[in-house]
Each structure stands twice: as structure tokens, then as C-alpha cells.
Amino acid sequence: SSSPLLSSPLLSSPLLSSPSPSPSSSPLLSYSLLSSPLLSSPLLSSPPLLSSPLLSSPLLSSPLLSSPLNDLWFSNIKEVEREISFRTECGLYYSYFKQMLQAPSVQQGLFELTNDNLTESKRTINLLQRMNIYQEVFLSVLYRFLPIQSYLEPVYFYIYTVFSLQAVYVIALYLTAWLLSGSWLAGALAGVWYILNRVDTTRVEFTISLRENWSLPFLALQVAAITCYLRPHLSALQQVMVWLMYVTTFSFCLTWQFNQFILLVQALVIYTLDCLDFLTTTQVTTLYLTQVSGLLSVWLLQFCNSMLLGSLVLSFIMAALFVRRCQPALKTGSLLVRLAKLLLHTALVLLLTSIINYLAKTILQLRSDEHIYKFIKSKFGLGLTRDFDAGLYLCEEAFGLLPLDTLERLAGTLLLHPYGLALLLLGGLSFVSLSPGRSTGRSPEQKRGAQELFRPDVAYNLLHTLFYGLLAFSTMRMKYIWTGHMCVVAAYGVCGKEAWTLLLGTLRCNTITRSLNSTVFFQFWPVLMEEVSELREFYDPDTVELMTWISTKTPQHAVFAGSMQLLAGIKLCTGRVLTNHPHYEDKDLRERTQQVYQVYAQRSPEEVHAILRAVGADYVVLENSICYERRHRRGCRLRDLLDLANGHIMDGEGDNDPDLVSATHPRFCEAIKSDAQAYAALFTRTFQNKTFHVSKV
């Protein structure tokens, strides 16, 4: 979740190309959420793929945990094979859980994390400051002190914890739908829809350790707390809800480094509700300060991480509160006067936000998140398209627009149409609520009904789904924040008594909901059970051979260079030192990664050797899947991105920009295999199989 690697050209390896069922027949097991062969590979045949965490944990009684009949099941394979299934940054995060358990004591483990010299060669970094890995620390401490070591292995404890959080996610959706509609059947319907659409609502079945799998359950709980806080007749619980909002916001921010961007969208929702006069001054201030308190608490725990202080959401909240204080009469006057005031107010807030954020980043010398802004600029044609970091994102379907087949799948589970109906219904009623003069034909009772229907908690959830829906349509990878909340809004659209009573006078909500639940159950339950019963196997001999060779044939403190996703696995499986890794939120690391990747560019052996020695590499691992990549179109292969960044003409047929020049050297990853004198003098081949080539520098 912190880099484009889960959907990058680096993942298209031949070793990941085993056949798998089509998405239509088994989306649980084979649908590639990020359009990568990796995610439908047996490499990921770990417990998450073998049964759903959302179905009352059938894993606990799965034959994978007890049956000796298949040596390729997750429960029967070797530890190194289990660890290989944690790919890219998933493996990197899990390695810190493993490292904490292997430390002699909790204190020693914490010291090693805060003074780490294994993750980045020739550097000592504070991992608790750089990365969001407090969850791994907490789990390792919990595992040490719980009396479960004798019968539950650490990997299962870790996986079951993440699965349990997904159950918390469903419970939060249930509570939100119940609060909105007043019917527990709406909550049940939201939960059922979430499970049936898990291909589009979660990817925990494929990528266990991703930060969003830890954080999104807390975001769902926060939305439930906000909904309860904004309910007019639940004022007695407001103080409790304020504390719950703080705790869930803090937990969400602590577990995902992209917290600031998600909270920014939420702050925009609060700002819009404030401008439309749905919230009181106290409610607006409380919601803003809850966000600020959560972020600042995480800032303290992360050893004053400057990326949080320089975040846009903090700058926006400061600007919004200041301008609001200076414009107390914003919501007075005629309609035109209020619109003029609102436009001026918004312009002032945006201007002040830009000034505060610019000053904060200048003072803090903050450059950690600039790759995000490069990506956004390039995506909308506002920046250079040859930037290497932006290119990694732009070339992936996961960072493109939401594909239409997502909507087809959502419609196939009877979710999309009730959701669209709910949006139309709430949109119309919000218009009536905001423009009472336009509803003169309605009776006073109907007007009061419309205003009662569009209460603050309903308005918040409507804007929440709209804003995050826009985010999902602009960037497909963000759909997991939106689709879960879709289930809530659709369930409210079916069961919202006030809405249907206002339109139709009388309606039996429970009858409709029970009928819809029954239809969904009988239509999709057999398919669901068939998917859960399908058991996957692990088979990746080339990677196992590589990890075994590294563990047995290289020094413990040897430094390895290579692709980010492979190095994360090397750290987890062997504990060796890395030159770079998939956690992309550091300017120096991004520059180092681009330099190390010159092994796949058209560079001389002397240049590559100098780069590798500068980062302290003892060995370099080359992957055929990257050197000869064919999954992406021309211009989006990793070697093409490097050629463009270096000003070289790309391989293959096609047009090139007129300012590009032909390279004076062959591609390094190909030429080194020739054992020519220029290469043999600087590199010694020490290991190879059909997938990997390792040379000693």
C-alpha cells in the first residue's frame, strides 16, 4: 500500500504463471485485484486464499491445518515456502514481526527496530519512525505473553489476527447500516453484500500484511462512531462517541502511512457539511479536532515523523477553522449572498491551506511524499511523464480509472442498483431539504419528513460515499475504501423507513429486506461454498532454491541488491542486508532504488559496478521476468521507464521522442550473461536457475 510494487512490472515473473480458475468461476481464489499474475499465483496459496475470514473462520476447522494428505498445502510446506508467500512489502512487514519474536527480549527487539542497519545498507534508520509497523510490534509482544506458543505457530497467529480485523470491519458496517436505517436487517444485508463482493471490497485473501488490511477496519469503526455522534436523539452518547472517534482515528492513522490523504477527503466531507449548514459549530470543531488529535498522537509515537506535520489535512483543518472564525456570518443573507460568501470562504480556505502547507514543508524540508504529487500531476497531464517514480504508478491498471467490469460484478450481486437508487433518493431529498422554497406543493408534514430524513448522520454518509466514490473512480486501487461503504448505503436505501415512508406513505421495510436477503442467500450461497471448498497448493521451486542458497552459501551480513519485491522476501527468509525495499515513502530510498535498477538499463559494467559498490552491495540478483518483461505495453516495462529516465531510445518497434538517443552500451541484465571480459572482471556468477541469476560484485 505504500508503493506501486503490488501492481508493478516487477511482479510479472514466469514462475508466477501457473494456470488458475477464471474470475467468473472463482473470484475468491483467482481474481487479480491489481492485474498482476502474482496475485493469482500459487505463491499466495496461504490460509487467506484457502477460506474466507468472513465466513465464521472456517480456517479453524480446515483440512489445511490437520490433513497430511497433501504435502503442498500451506500447513505442510516448509517455513521458507510459507514466508515466500508473503510477497513484496507484505514480506517486509512480516519480517519485523518475525524479528521481534527472534529477539532475546522485547526491549532488545525494540532497540533493533529503532536502530536498524539491515533494511538499508550503509544506513541506520528508525523503523518505528519510518514505517507503520506498530501492529507487528504489538502482535509480537502479545504472542510472547499469551500461553499459545505450544499449539499455535506465529504465522497462524498473525494471519488469524488480520482475519479477525476483517470481522470487525463487517461488524462496523453492520452497526452503521443499523444506525442509519433503524433496522438490524439493514446491517445484516450490508454484511452479506460485503462478503459476496469481497473481490471488490477487500484483498486480505491475497495480501495479508498490507497496511490497509489493518487500517480500514478502524476507518469503518470511525465512520460508525461519527454516524452515532451525529444522531440527534443519541446526545447522551456523544461524549463516549467523541472518545471512540479519537481512538479509531488514532488506530487508523497508526496502521497506514496513507492516513493523511484519506483523512483529507474526510475533512472535505466535514467542510462541505459545514458550508451546507448540516452541522453545528460544536460538531464541526469536534470532528476536526478529533482528526488533528489522532494525527498528532501518531506523530509523537512515530518519533516526530515530519511527513505528518507537513500533511495537507493538517494544513486544511487549520485554514478551515481560522477562516470560519473570521467569517461568523457565513450562513446569513439571501441565497445569492450566501453563495457569494461561500465562494469567497472556500477560496480563502484553499489559499491559506496552500500557504500553510508550503511553509510547513519548507521549514521541515519535507520531501517524503513528493512522489504522490508527481503521480497526481502526471495522471492529470500537469507534469513530466518521464519521471521514473510517477511512471511506475501511471503504467499500472491499479492506478488508472476504475474498470467497468467492477460495476458489472457489483450489479451481479444485486448491490449496484439499490446503491444507485439510494443515491438518487437521498440526492433528491437533500435538494428538497436545502431548497425549501421549491417544495411549496408539499404539505407541512412532508416538508418536516424531508428535513427529518436528511439528518446530519445521513448527510455525512451520503457525502462520504460520494467523495470516496470519486476517489475510487479516479484511482482503481482506492476502491476498497468505497465499496465497503457502498454496502451500507445500499442497505439503507432498501431499509430506510423514513425515506420510503416519505415517498410512498406506507411500506413494510422488513418484508422487502427479508425477501432480498433470502434471494441473495439462495442465489449465491452454493457458489460461495464451492469457492471456499477449493484448496490451493504452493509450488515455487526456483524461489525456494534461491532462498536456500542464500541462507546456506552467503555470509550472514552479506548485502543484496535487486528488485524491491524480491529483496523484501530475501530479508524475511534469510535475514540478509538489503540495498532497497518496497516502502517508498523516503526520497533518498527512491533515488537509491532508481540507481540500483540500472542493472536493467543500458549501462556499462563499470557504471553499474560503481553504483552497486556505492550502496555497499555484495551480490546482485537479476530476474528474467524483469529483464525480458512482456506483460506491459512498450513504454511501461521497467526497462522502458529506465531508458526514458536515462534519455535512451526504448527497445522494440514503435515511436520515440526526438530528443532520445541510442544507448552506447547493451542492456546490462542481458550482457552480463555473456561472460564477456568486461563483465567477468567486475562480477562473478555464483548462482543461477531458470528464473534468477546471482552475481557477486
N, C-alpha and C positions, 0 to 999 in steps of 0.2 A: 504493500500500500504506500510505500514511500518512493518507489521508483517505477520506471516503465518496464522493469525486467520481467514481471509476470506475464507480459504480453509482447516481449521484445523479440527481435530476430535471434537473440542468443539462445532461445529455447527450442529452436526447430532442429532438433537432433535426430539422426536416423535411429538412434537407439530408443526413441520415443514413438516410433511409428507403427506400433503393433495395432492391428485392427480392433475396433471396438464397435459396440452397437450404435445404431443411428440414434440421433437425439429423439426422434419421434417414438422409438421403441423403448428407450431407457434414458430419459434425461437425467435421472439421478446419477447414473454411472458414467455417461459418456459425453454429455453436453459441454463443450469447451466455452467457459464463460469469458475467456479472454482471447478466443480464437487462436489458441496455441495447442500444438499436438501434445505438449506436456500434460495438459490438464485432462486429457482423455487417455492417458497412458497408464499401463500397469505400474509405472513408478509410483503412482499416487494411490496404489491399492492398499491403503492403510484403513484402519477401522472406520474413518469417516465415510469412505466410499462403500463400505460394506453394509451399513444400515443407517437409517436416518436418526439423528439425535432428537428429532421432533416427534417420534412415534413411541413415546414412553420407553426410550432407551432399549430397544431390542438387542443392542450390542451386548447387554449384560448377560443374555442367555444365548448369544450367537455361537454356532459351532466353531467360529474362528478362534474363540477363546478356549476351546476344550478338545476339539476333534483332532486326532492325529492322522486323519486320512489324507490330508493334502499338505505336502511339505512346502508349498509355495504360498500358503495363506500367511497373513501378517503375524499371527500368533506363533507360527512355526519357523519363520525365517530368522536369520542371524541378526544380531543387533545392528551391524553395519548396514544391512539391507533395509531395516526399519528406518534408520537415520537418513538413508539416501532418499526415502520417500518424502522427507521434508525438504522441498526444493526451494531454491533461491533464498529470499530473505526469511522464509519460514524456517529454513535450516539455521540461519544465522541467529534468529531469536531463540530457537530451541536450544542452541548450543550454550547460551548463557544460563538457562535452566539446568542443563547438564553440568556446566562448570560450577555453579553454586552447590550442587549436590556432591560433586567430587572434592570440593574444598574441605580442609580439615575441620573448619568451623564456619559459622555464619559470619563472624567478624572477618575472618581471612577471606571468605568469598566476596564480601562487600569491598574489602580493600583491593582485591584483584580487579573488580569491576570499575572502581574509581581510579585505578592506576593501571590501565590495561595497555600492554605493549605487544599484544598478539594479533589484534584485529587490524591494525595498520602498522606495517613495518616502519622502523626508524621513528616512530611517534609513540608517545604515551598520552592516552586520552581518557577522559572520564566518561564511561559508557552510560552512567545514570544521567549525566547531563546531556549527552549527545542523542541518546535513543530512548524510546518509551518502553523500557523493559522492567518496570517495577512489578508488573504482573508475574514475570518469571521469578523475580526475587521473592515475592510473597508466596508463590506456589512452592518454591524450593524450601522455604522455611516451614511452611505448613506440612509438607511431606516429611521433613525431618522429625517433626514433633508428634505427628499422628501415628498411632500404632497400626500402620497398614503396610509397612515395608515387606513383611513376610509373605503377603498374598497379593499385593498389587504393585506391579512394576511402575517405575516413574513415567514411562511413556504413556501408559494407560491412564494414570492419574492426571497427567497433563491433558490428554485428549478428552477424558470424561468431564474435566472442569470446563473446557471450551464448549462441549456439547451442552452442559448444564446451563451455561450462559445463554445458549440459544433457546432453551426452555424459558428462561427469564424473559427473553425477548418476546416470545409468544404470549407470556402472561401479561407483559406490559401492553401489548396490542389489545389483548382481551379487556384489560381494565379501561383503556382509552375508549374503545368502542362502547363499552358498557356505560361509562360516564357520559358520553355524548348522546346516546340513544335512550338510556334508562332501561335497557333490556339486556339481560345476560345472554340471550340468544344472539344478539349482535356480536358480543365478544366471542362466542363460540364460532360464529360464522367467519369472523376475522381470522381466528386461529386456523380454521380449516383451509381458508384461502391461502394463508401464508404457507402452509405445508404443501398444498397442491401446486403452488407456484414457486417451490423452493429453488428451481433452476434460475429464477429471476429475482428471488428475494434474499438468497444467501449463497455463498460459495464455501461455507465451512466444510462441506463434504469433500472439497478438493484441496483447500489450502487452510490447514488447521491454524497455523500460528499468525496469520495475517492480523495486523493491528486492528482492523475494522471488525473482525470477528469478536474481539474483546470489547470494543468501544460501542458498537451500535446497540447492543442490549441496554447499555446505560443511557444512550440517547433516547431510546424508546421509553425507558422509565422516566426520563426527564420530561418528555412530552406528556406522559400520563400525569405527572405531578403538576405541570403547568395547566393542563386541562382541568384538574381538580381545583387548583388555585383560582382559576378564573370563573368557576361555577358560582353564580350569585347566591344560591341557597346553602353553600358549604363554607360560609365565612368562618365558622368555628374551627375549621381545619386549616385555615390559611397559614397560621404560624408554623404548624407542622409541615405544610407543603413547602414553605419557604426553605426550611432546613433540608427537606428531601430534594428540592430543586438544586440546592447548593451541593449536596453530596453526590447526586447523579451527574451534575455538570463537572464537578471535580474529577469523578471517576472516568467520565468520558474523555476529558482533556488529558488525563494522566496516561491513558492507554493508546492514544493515537496522535501522531505528530501533525496530522492534518486538521486537528481540532479547531484551529483558528479560522480556517476557511469555512467549515461547517457552521461554526458559531456566527460568522459574519452573515451568512444567509439568514440565520435565525434572528439576528439583530435587525436585519432589514424587514423581517416579518413584524417584529415588535414596533419598529419605526412606522411602518405602514398602518398598523392598527392604531397607533397613537395619532397619526395625522387624520385618520378617518373617525376619530373620537369614539372608538370602541373601548378604550382602556382609560382608567383614571390615572391621575398623576402618580399616585402611590403605586399602582400596579406597574406602570412603565418603569419607574425608578427602581422598584424591587427586582423586576426581571433583568434590567440592565446590570444592576449591581451584583446580582447572582452570577451572571456571566463573568463579570470582572473578578469577583472573589474566587471563582473556580480557577480562572486562568492564573491569577497571582499566586494562589496556593500551589499550583503545579510549577510555576516559575521558581518558587522557593525550594520545592522538592527536587527540581532539576538543576540545583546549584546555580540559580540565576541565569537560566538559559535566555540569551538575548533575543532569540527568534520570537519568543512570546511577547516580550516588551515592544518589539517592533512590528507586531501583528496589526493588520488592518482593522480587525474587530475592536481592539482596544482604542485605536485612534478614532474609529467611527463612534463608539459609545461616548467617548469624551466630548467629541464635537456635537453629537446629538443632545446630550444633557446640557452643554453650555449654551447652545443656540436656543434650546427650549426654554431655558431660564431667562434668556434675553428677549424672548417673544411670548410673553404671557397671554396676549390677546390674539393668539393664532387662530382660534376657533370661533371668533366672533365676526359679525357682519353678514352681509348678503352672500349669496352663492359665489358671485364673481369676485367679491372682495376676499372671501376665504380661499378661492382658487389662486388668486394672485399672491396672497400671503403664503400659501403652501408652496408655490413655486419658488418664491424668494427664500423661504425657510430651507427647502431642500438644496437649493444652490449654495446657501451658506454652509450647511452641514457638509456637503461634499467638498467644498473648498477648504474648510477648516480641517476635515479629515486628511486631505492630501498634504496640507502644511504640517500637521502634527506627525503624520507618518514619515514624511520626508525628513523632518528634524530628528525624529527618533532613530531612523536608520543611519543618518549621517553621524549622529553622536555615538551610537553604538557600533558603527562601522559594520553594519549587518549586511551580509551577502548570502546567507544560507538558503534563503528561499527565492533567490532571483531566477532560478531555473523555472519556477512555476509561472512567473510573469513572462518569461521568454516564451514559454509554451502557449500561454494565453494570447500574447501578441502575434505569434506566428500562426496560431489557429485561426485568428480573425484577420490575417493579412496585414498586421500592423508592424511586423518586424522581419528581420532577415530569416530566410528559410534554410540557410546553410549552417545554422548553429547546431552543433553536434547534440547537445542535450535536448534542445527542442525537437530535433529530428527523431530522436528515439521515441518521443511521445507521439509526434504527429503521424508517424508511419504505422501506428498500431490502431486496429479497429476499436480496441477498448477505449481509446481516447478520441474516437470520432463521434459522429452523431449516433443516436440510438437507432439501431436497425429496426425495420418494420416487422421483422419476424417476432420480435419481442411482444409487440402488440397482438400479433396473431396467437401467440401462446397464451397471453393473458385473457384474450377473448375465448379461447378454447376451454378454459376452466371457469367460465361464467363470471369472471371478475371485471373485465373491462367495461361491459355495458352498464352494470349497476354503478360503477365508478363514474362513468360519463354522465349518467342520469343524475347522480348526486351532485356533481359539479354544476350541471345546468340548473337544478333545483335551487341549490344554495346561491349560485350566482344571481338568479332572478330575485330571490328573496333579499339578498344583500342590496340589490339595486332599489327594491321597494323600501328597505329599511333606511337607506341613505337618502332617498328622494321621496319623502312622504307626500309632497305636493303632487306627485304624479299618480298617486293612488286614490284620488278623490272618489272614484267609483266604488271603492271598497267600504264595507261597513266599519264602524269603530272597532268591533270585535276582531275583524280580520286584520286591521292595522295593528292592533295590540298583539295579535297572534304572530304576525310577521316580525315584530320587534322582539317578542319573547323567543321566537325561533332563532333568530340570528343574534344569540347572546355571545358574549366575548369568547367563551371557550370554543364555540362552533366557528366563529370568525377566525380565531387563531389557527385551528386545524385546517380550515379551508385555505388560508394563505400559506400555511406550512406545506400542504400538498402541492399547491400551485408553484411556489418558489423552488422547491426541491424537484418538482417535475420538470421545470425549465432547465435546472442543472443537469438532470438525467438525460434530457433530450440533447443537450449540448455536448455532454461527455458521457458515453455509454457506461463507463466504469462507475459513475456515481449513481447508477440506477438502484443500487441496493439500499440507499438511503430513502428512496422514493417508493419503491414497490411495496415494502412492508407497510408503510403508512397508507398506501392505496387500499389495502385490505380493510383498514379501519374506516376510511371514508366510504368505501363501497358498502360495508356493513351498516354504517349509519344511514346511508341512502336507502337501504332496504328497510331498516327498523326504526328510523327516526319518526317517532309518533307525532311530534309537533308538526313536522314538515308535511306528512301525508294527511294529517287531520286538517291542516290549513287548506290544503288543495282539494281534498275530496270530502271533507266533512266527517266521515266515519270510515275507519279501516281497521281491520284486525291485523296488527303488525305481527303478532306471534304466529298466526296461521301462515302468512307468507314466508316468514323466516324458517319455520319448521319444514315447510314444503321445499324451500330452496336447499336447506341442509340435507334433507332426505335425497333430493335429486343429485346433489353433489356427491353424497356418500355412495349411493348405488352406482353412479356412473364412473367414479374414479377410484373407489376402494380396491377393486380387483387389480387394476393397473399398478396402484401403489404397492400392494403386497407382492406383485410379481417383480417389481424393481428391487424391493428390499431383499427378496429371496435370492437375487442373483449375486453370487460371490465372486469377487475378482482375485486375481493372482498377481504375484510380484515376480518379475523376471527382468533383470538388467545386469547381465554378467560383465559387460565392459566396464561399467562404473564401479561395480564391486571389485573387479580386478585392479582398477586404478587405485581405489582407496586402500586395498590390502597392500599393494606395492608401496604406497607412500608410508603407510604405518610401519612396515617392516624393513624398508630399504633406505629410508632417508633419516637424517638426524632430527631429533625432537624439535629443535628450534630452526629448522630449515624454513626459508621464506619462499612462498609460491606466488607466481603471477599468472593471470589468466582472466577468463570471463568472470563477471561478478557472481553469477548464479552458481557456477561450478566452485568458486573459491568458498562460498558460504557452506557448501557441502563438505569441502575439504576441512574447513575449521571444525565442523560438527563431528565428522567421522574420524579425523586424525589429530586434531588439536594443533596443527601446524600454523605458522605465522602467515598472514596474508598481506598482499600489497594493496588490495582494494576490496570492496564488498558492496552489497546491494543497497545499503542505507544511504540514500542520495542527498540527504539534507546537510551537506557541507561543501562549501566552494572549493576548498583545497582537494578534497577527495574527488570531486567531479573532474577537476583538472588532471589529477593523477590517473584516474580511470581512462580518460581520453588518451593520455600518454601511453599507458600500458597496452591499450587496444591498438597501438601502432603495429603490433605483431600481425594484425590482419590488414594492414595498409601496405601501400607500395613504398617501402622504405628500405634503405641499405642495411646490411647486417651490422655495420658499425654504429649506425644511428640507433637501431633497436637495442643493441648491446649496451650502449651508453645510457639509454632510458632505463633499462632494467637494472643496471648497476646503481643508477641514481636512487632508485626506490628500494634497493637492498635485496633484489630477487636472487635466489639461488637456483630456482627451477622455474621454467615457463611451460604451461600446459596449453597445447593447441588443440582445438576441436574441429574436426572435419565439418560438423554441422554448421559452423560459423564461416569457416574458410570457403566452403563450397555451397553456401546457402542458396536455396531456390524458392523458399516459401513466399518471400516478399517480392513485390514487383521491383523492377530496376529503379534505383533511386532511393529505395527504402531498405535495402540489405545493409547490414552493418558495414561491410566493406565499402559500399557506396557512400554512406554517411561520412566515413573516414576520408574517402577520396575527395568528397565535396569540401569538407573542412580543411583539407590539405591543399585544395586548389588543383586537384588532379582530375583527368578525364576518367569517367567510370568505365567499368568492364561492360562488354556486350554491345548489342546493337541498340541504337537509339540516339536521340539528340543530346548534345552537351552545350552548356553555356559557353559563349565565345571566349570568355576570359579564362576558362580552364585550360591547363596544359598537360601534355603527356608526361607521365612519371618517368624518371630516368632509371628506376630500379624495378625489378619484378615484385610481385606480392610476396611478402616475407613468409607467410604461413605455407605457401606453396614451394618457394625456392629453397627453404631450409631442408626440405625432404630430399633434395638432390645430393646432399652431402658435398657440395662444391667446397673448394678450399677456403673461400672467403667466409663461409658459414661454419665449416668444421673447425676453423681456428678459434672461433669465439663460442661455439655451442657444441655440446656433446650429447648425442641422443642416448637416453638412459631407459626409456620405456616407450612402448607403442602397442596399440591394438587397432582394431578396425575403426575405432571412434576417437581415441586420444593419442597424442604424440607429446612426450615429455622430454625436454632438453635441459641439461644443466648449463647454467650461464657461466 
